[in-house]
Amino acid sequence: ANAVGLVVAALVFERMRLDLLSFLFVVVLFTVVLAIARPVIARLAEAKAPVLTGGLAVLATWASLVVTDLLSEGLDIEGGGTWIGATGVVWLFTGGAGVVLPKVFLEQRTTEGS
C-alpha cells in the first residue's frame, strides 16, 4: 500500500519525484519510518493532546515523507502544495489499504470456507 501511495502521489504531483532506481529503498525507508512514527506520535498525542488522535495517521505520514525525503536521493518533494497533496494521497492509500485489504481477505476466507 505504501508503494502504491508513493507512486500515485508522484504521478499526480509534478513537483514530487520518485526515482525508479532507488524505489525499493524509498519504499522500505518510508515504511520503517512510518512504523516508528505512528506509535511515537500516538503516545505523544495521548499524553499531551488527546483531541489530535484522529489526525495522527496524517501527521505520521507527513513525518515519514519528510524523513524519507531527507535521507534518500530517490524521493524529492518540493513546494508546500505538493507536500500537503502528497501527504494526503499517500495517507489515503496507506489508510485505505488498511481498511479495504482486511475486508477483501475476510470475504475471500468466508467464500472459501463455504
Number of C-alpha atoms within 10 A of each C-alpha: 18 21 18 15 23 27 19 15 24 22 13 14 17 11 17 21 19 20 16 12 9 13 18 13 17 25 21 14 19 26 20 13 19 23 14 13 20 18 14 13 18 21 14 14 17 12 9 10 11 12 9 14 15 11 11 18 20 19 21 23 27 21 19 23 26 18 14 24 20 13 13 16 15 19 24 17 20 13 9 9 12 18 19 12 15 25 23 18 23 25 22 18 20 20 17 13 16 12 11 11 12 11 12 11 11 11 12 11 11 10 9 8 7 5
